């Protein structure tokens, strides 16, 4: 008999202190403030969605809550968004496991 081989995929799980967020159900709109993991240094930062471009989002770091407000605008996918920023979910409470 032939043995079946299965590939195990590494999944990135984002845990908050009280819950695990599943963002596939959520629809983000223009002017929403959301949390993303910044590609350059890996920090989690709030950003504002400027516009929707097909299935992508143009975002801006130029908001009061962001630590890197002078970073350039960029285009991201929905999978790059962690969750909505409410002010209650402090960036220090987020643990990213690989």
C-alpha positions as CSV (number, residue, x, y, z in Angstrom):
1,X,0.0,0.0,0.0
2,X,1.0,3.5,-0.6
3,X,1.3,5.8,2.3
4,X,-0.4,9.2,2.0
5,X,1.8,12.2,2.9
6,X,0.3,15.3,4.3
7,X,1.8,18.7,4.4
8,X,1.5,20.6,7.6
9,X,0.9,24.3,7.1
10,X,2.2,26.8,9.6
11,X,-0.6,29.1,10.7
12,X,-0.1,32.5,12.2
13,X,-2.4,32.9,15.3
14,X,-3.0,36.3,16.7
15,X,-4.2,36.1,20.3
16,X,-5.6,38.8,22.4
17,X,-5.8,38.5,26.2
18,X,-9.5,37.6,26.1
19,X,-10.3,36.2,22.7
20,X,-8.9,35.1,19.3
21,X,-9.9,37.4,16.4
22,X,-11.3,35.9,13.2
23,X,-11.3,38.8,10.7
24,X,-12.6,36.9,7.6
25,X,-16.2,37.8,8.5
26,X,-15.6,41.5,9.0
27,X,-16.0,44.1,6.2
28,X,-13.8,47.2,6.6
29,X,-14.9,50.5,5.2
30,X,-13.3,53.8,4.3
31,X,-12.2,55.8,7.4
32,X,-12.1,52.8,9.7
33,X,-9.1,52.6,12.0
34,X,-7.6,49.2,12.1
35,X,-4.6,47.4,13.5
36,X,-1.9,46.0,11.2
37,X,1.6,44.5,11.7
38,X,4.0,47.0,10.0
39,X,6.1,45.2,7.5
40,X,9.4,47.0,8.2
41,X,9.9,46.5,11.9
42,X,7.0,44.1,12.8
43,X,5.3,46.4,15.3
44,X,1.5,46.4,15.6
45,X,0.2,49.9,14.8
46,X,-3.2,51.5,14.1
47,X,-3.9,52.9,10.6
48,X,-6.7,54.6,8.8
49,X,-8.2,53.1,5.6
50,X,-8.2,55.8,3.0
51,X,-9.9,53.9,0.1
52,X,-10.8,50.5,-1.2
53,X,-9.0,49.4,-4.4
54,X,-10.7,46.2,-5.6
55,X,-9.9,43.7,-2.8
56,X,-7.0,45.8,-1.4
57,X,-7.0,48.7,1.0
58,X,-5.0,52.0,0.8
59,X,-4.0,52.9,4.3
60,X,-2.4,55.9,6.1
61,X,-0.2,55.9,9.2
62,X,-0.9,59.7,9.6
63,X,-3.2,59.5,12.6
64,X,-2.8,60.6,16.2
65,X,-2.8,57.1,17.7
66,X,0.1,55.8,15.4
67,X,3.7,55.8,16.6
68,X,5.0,55.9,13.0
69,X,2.7,58.7,11.7
70,X,5.4,59.8,9.1
71,X,5.4,56.3,7.4
72,X,4.2,56.5,3.7
73,X,0.8,55.4,2.6
74,X,0.7,51.8,1.5
75,X,-1.7,49.3,-0.1
76,X,-2.4,46.1,1.9
77,X,-4.6,43.0,1.7
78,X,-7.5,42.1,4.0
79,X,-5.3,39.3,5.5
80,X,-2.8,41.9,6.7
81,X,-5.5,43.6,9.0
82,X,-5.6,42.2,12.6
83,X,-8.8,43.9,13.9
84,X,-10.5,47.2,14.4
85,X,-8.7,49.7,16.7
86,X,-11.0,50.7,19.5
87,X,-8.6,52.3,21.9
88,X,-9.3,49.6,24.4
89,X,-7.2,47.0,22.7
90,X,-3.8,48.3,23.6
91,X,-1.0,47.3,21.3
92,X,1.0,45.8,24.2
93,X,-1.8,43.3,24.8
94,X,-1.3,41.6,21.5
95,X,0.9,38.5,21.2
96,X,1.8,37.2,17.8
97,X,2.8,33.6,17.6
98,X,4.3,31.9,14.6
